[in-house]
Amino acid sequence: MCGLCGMLAGAQRGVGAEANLFEAAAGTTHGRQERHKRLRLLNQVLRHYRLTLADFAGSGFVLRSPTGRSELVSSVGALWPAVERLSGKPCDPLDPALLATLDGRTRPDGAA
């Protein structure tokens, strides 16, 4: 199944914590603010992998690599395997380099 079909299938299910953790109360100011807040936080983590996440029509997100590769993702659960595919690195939330990047001690390119 292609990413777009998977995203649409996820939107139709729409029930349960995994279905759309990105989804915020559509059409409300608070919902949009929450969605953008989550996006900023996720991009802080993704900076370590040299990836970016952007909103896709308010119903999903596009994950992009610096080389132009991209994937559509519709949930946090779908995000991390996509990060591993595009970055070629395993996602480890306890990786000392990731924690140092988040703490601001190093730049994402590994320099101090």
C-alpha positions in Angstrom: 0.0 0.0 0.0 1.4 3.4 -0.8 1.8 6.1 1.9 -1.1 8.1 0.7 -3.5 5.1 0.7 -2.2 4.2 4.2 -2.8 7.8 5.4 -6.4 7.8 4.0 -7.1 4.4 5.6 -5.8 5.7 8.9 -8.1 8.7 8.7 -11.1 6.5 8.0 -10.5 4.4 11.1 -10.1 7.5 13.2 -10.6 5.6 16.5 -8.0 4.7 19.1 -4.9 6.2 20.3 -2.7 5.0 17.4 -5.1 6.0 14.7 -4.2 9.6 14.6 -2.1 11.0 17.5 -1.2 13.9 15.3 -4.9 14.8 14.8 -6.1 17.7 16.8 -9.6 19.1 17.0 -9.9 20.1 13.3 -11.2 23.5 12.6 -10.5 24.9 16.1 -7.8 27.4 16.9 -6.7 25.4 19.9 -6.5 22.2 17.8 -4.3 23.9 15.2 -2.1 25.3 17.9 -1.7 21.9 19.5 -0.9 20.4 16.1 1.8 23.0 15.4 3.2 22.6 18.9 3.6 18.8 18.4 5.2 19.5 15.0 7.8 21.8 16.5 8.6 19.2 19.3 8.9 16.4 16.8 11.2 18.5 14.5 13.5 19.1 17.5 14.0 15.3 17.8 14.1 14.8 14.0 16.9 17.4 13.6 19.2 14.7 15.1 18.4 12.5 12.1 18.7 15.4 9.7 15.0 15.0 8.8 12.1 17.5 8.9 8.4 17.0 9.3 5.9 19.3 7.7 2.1 19.5 7.8 0.2 17.9 5.0 -3.3 19.4 4.5 -4.0 19.2 8.2 -4.5 15.4 8.0 -1.0 14.0 7.9 2.6 14.9 7.7 5.4 14.7 5.2 8.8 13.5 6.5 11.7 14.7 4.4 15.4 13.9 4.2 18.1 16.4 3.1 18.5 14.5 -0.2 14.8 15.0 -1.2 13.4 11.6 -0.2 10.0 11.9 1.5 7.3 9.8 3.1 3.8 10.6 4.2 3.0 9.6 7.8 -0.3 9.7 9.6 0.6 8.7 13.2 3.4 8.8 15.6 3.6 5.0 15.4 4.2 5.3 11.6 6.7 8.1 12.0 9.5 6.2 13.7 9.8 3.4 11.1 9.8 6.1 8.4 12.6 7.9 10.2 14.6 4.7 10.3 14.1 4.1 6.6 15.0 7.7 5.5 17.9 8.2 7.9 19.3 4.7 7.7 19.8 4.8 11.5 17.8 3.1 14.2 15.7 5.3 16.4 16.8 5.0 20.0 15.2 7.5 22.4 18.1 6.9 24.9 20.9 7.5 22.3 23.4 9.7 24.1 24.0 11.7 20.9 20.3 12.4 20.5 20.0 13.4 24.2 23.0 15.7 23.8 21.4 17.3 20.7 18.1 17.9 22.5 20.0 19.3 25.4 21.7 21.8 23.1 25.3 20.5 23.8 26.0 19.5 20.2 24.8 20.4 16.8 22.9 17.7 14.7 25.9 17.2 12.5 27.9 15.9 15.5 30.1 18.9 16.1 30.4 20.3 19.6 
